[in-house]
């Protein structure tokens, strides 16, 4: 006599649990490309700011960052650095140039990055149609990132 054997309740629960864990991992891995791109650009810009601050102190020169470059091949510009210490002046992706809007706080034209160890408190806002990332410094510490959902009405008003 042959015995028909099915799955036990424990085996079924383990399979359901594994499917749940796999779907949770997959959903975290499939983040919004716009958010990921904007965050990657903001992290890189914060690193460039800190590098420029260090170089400004090292060379003893006033270094400024402006979001619009006067050079046709550049997306933004660091001024005041010697030629041997030039930093990148392009976004990582070409899409960033057309999709990201940039504002500086207090209607400033540039971000001041040195040579003094204490710089003015400043903020740079990177935003697209769905997300907004703010790079802020109190003047003593590094530029830190904060996330906000973009408000379309506020973006249109600026």
Buried (B, 14 or more C-beta within 10 A) or exposed (E): EEEEEEEEEEEEEEEEEEEEEEEEEEEEEEEEEBBEBBBBBBBEBBEBBBBBBBBBBEBEBBBBBBBEBEEEEBBBBBBBBEEEBEBBBEBEEEBBEEBBBBBBBEEBEBBBBBBBEEBEEBBBBBBBEEBBBBBBBEEEEEBEBEEEEBEEEEBEEE
